[in-house]
Amino acid sequence: MRTGQIVHVQRLRDQVYNLIREELRSGTLGPGQRLVEVTLAERLGVSRTPVREALFQLARDGLLVESDRGYMLPHQTPEAIRERLEVRLLLEPAVARRACKEATREQIENLKRATEHQRRQVKATNHLKFVEANVRFRDVLLSMCRNSLLQKTARLYDDWFRWYQIVAFRKLENRQKVAAFHKSVCDAIAGDRPAMAEKAMREDLELALAELATLPNSGVERPRRRA
């Protein structure tokens, strides 16, 4: 996946933060992979200070944890994933409902295009193509919510959940179901049916909760039983 380029303008720290966060969201960086300050600074062509500040903020946001030689994307237990999904169940149906009331016509058209693009990527040979399309869909959907705090919180929990989603999307069945739910959300928003949009978003997240029962081990730690 192509890495973004740094543009030397004000708030360089924020640019580094956004680039690293995008790599976390896309699956370029996986659980256990270390992010070393000096290595990142060299790769991005910046000094170590904005990299240090960006990594610190990502850790404060819960997206990274400190390791021996820097930071890394944490391994997640099924219990931690479940807790975050339960929070998303509280947030995202409300986002979908608000989108029906607050979205502009342009945003709705953008959502339709993102929905169709995601549908076309369901059977892509590389499942990360679907992941990219899913990120695009969710970015458009969340941007429709005018409650900035609700939008920001929903985005953060979405990013916390992203690696599990990347693993789950390896299964064609999951990609098909998610694409169908998101088509329902899009149709409901376009038709100004807030209750239907809320219901479809809730069912999408309930599917993710059910999928935890078949969770693969990649990037996930199951708690050890005590002797």
C-alpha positions, 0 to 999 in steps of 0.5 A, a space after each residue: 500500500 502506498 505510503 503518504 508523503 509529508 508536506 512541510 507545513 504547520 502542525 507537522 505532528 498532526 500529519 505524522 499522526 494521521 499517516 501512522 493512524 492511516 497505516 493502522 487502519 489499512 492493516 499496513 501495521 499489525 499487532 506486535 509490529 514495533 514503531 521505532 521513533 528514529 526509523 519512522 523519522 527517517 522514513 518520513 523525512 522529518 525530525 524525531 520530535 513530531 514523530 515522538 509527539 505523534 506516537 505519544 498521542 496515538 498511545 494516549 488514544 489507545 491505538 498504540 502501547 509502549 514496548 521495549 524499543 518504542 510503540 506497537 499496535 497491541 494484541 487484543 483479547 476477545 474480551 477487549 474486542 467485545 467491550 469495544 463492540 458493545 460501545 460501538 453498538 451504543 454509538 453507531 446506530 445513533 450516527 446512522 439515525 442522525 445521518 438521515 436527518 443531517 446529511 446533505 444531498 452531496 453526502 448521500 450521493 457520496 455514500 451511494 458511490 462508496 456503497 457501490 464501490 464496497 459491493 464491487 470489492 466483495 470478491 476481490 482476490 486481495 481482501 484488503 481491497 474490501 478493507 479499503 472500501 469499507 474504510 471509505 464507506 465508514 468515513 463518508 457515513 461518519 462525516 454525515 453526523 454533525 455532532 462532532 463529539 459523537 463523530 470523533 468518538 465513533 471514529 476512535 472506536 472504529 480504529 481500535 476495532 480495525 485489526 479485528 475487522 481486517 482479520 474477519 474480512 478474510 472470510 468471503 461470507 463476512 464481506 458479503 454480509 457487511 456489504 449487504 448491511 451497509 447497502 441497507 444503511 445507505 438505502 435507509 438514509 437515502 430514503 429518509 428512514 432513520 429507524 431502518 438505518 439504525 436497525 441495519 447498523 445495529 445488525 451489522 455490529 451484532 454480526 461482528 459480535 457473533 463472529 467473535 465465537 470463531 475468532 482466529 488467533 492472528 492479532 488476538 490473544 486469548 486469556 490463559 487459564 489459571 492452573 
